[in-house]
Amino acid sequence: MVHNLFRYTQQDRSACLSPTTTVCNFDYVSHAVGAGIRYRTPVGPVSLDVGYNLNPPAFPVTAPTDGTLPRADVLRRFNIFFNIGQTF
C-alpha cells in the first residue's frame, strides 16, 4: 500500500471512462492546489477554500436514478469548500 502514495495517475483511466465497466482502480493520490481564508467569529472559526484538482478520478455511474443510461463521469477540477467550526 505504501507504493500507492507515490502514484499520481489513475491506472486504466480509459477503462473507467467506459460506462460498461464495473471495476476501477483508485489506488493513487489525487493532487490539488488551492488557497483558503480563515476568519474567527464569536461562534467559531469559518473557513473558505478553493482548490484545483490536478488529476481528478474517472468512475462509472452504473445505477442512474434519473432514468438515463449508465454513463462515465469525471470529478470537477475546481472545488469550493466551506467549513464552520474547528478543523482536524
N, C-alpha and C positions, 0 to 999 in steps of 0.2 A: 504494500500500500504506500510506502514512502516514495517509491519511484513515481507515483502519480502526482506528487507535489510539484514535480518539475515538468510535467506535461502541460502544455498550454494550448493545444488544439484538440478538438473532438475527433476521435478516431472514427472512421467510416461515416463522416458527416453526410455524404451523399445518400447513404442508406437511410439515415434518419429523416431526410427530406422526402422520402417516398412514403406516401400515406398508407401503403400496404404493409409496411414493416411494423413489427411489434417490439423489437429489441433495439435499443440504442445504448451506446457506450457513453456514460457520463463521468468516467474516471479521469478527470482533468480539472485544472484550476481555471476558472473564468476570471480574467483580469479586468479591472475597471479603474479609471482615473476620474477625479472629480474634486469638488470643493464644497464646503459647507459653512454655515454660520450657526452660532450658538447665542442664546440670549437667556439671561437669568431673570425669571419672573417671580413674584411672590408665591405663586402656586407651584413652581418648579421650573427646571430648565426646559427650553424649547429649542429644537434644532431643525434646520432645513438643509438637506444635502442634495446636490445634483451630481450625477455620475454618468460617465460614458463607458459602456461595456465594449472592450476591445475585441472579444471573441465570444459573442453570445451563442448559447447552445441551440441546436435544432432538435425538434422532437415531433413524433407523430401524434396527432389527435385522433384517437380511434373510436371514441364514444361521443359523437356530437349530440348536443342536447337541443339544438335549434332546427333539426330536421335536414341539415345539409350533409353532403357526403363526407367521409373521412378525409382529412387533409393533414399536411405537414405545416409546422409553424416554427418560427424563429423568434426568440425573445427580442424585445426592443433594445436598441443601443443606448438611448437616453432614458435615464430613470431619475425620478424625484422621490426623496424620502423625507417625510415629516414625522417628527417624534416629540412627544410631550412626556417629560419625566427623565429619570436618570438612565443613562446608557450603561451597559455592562461590558 
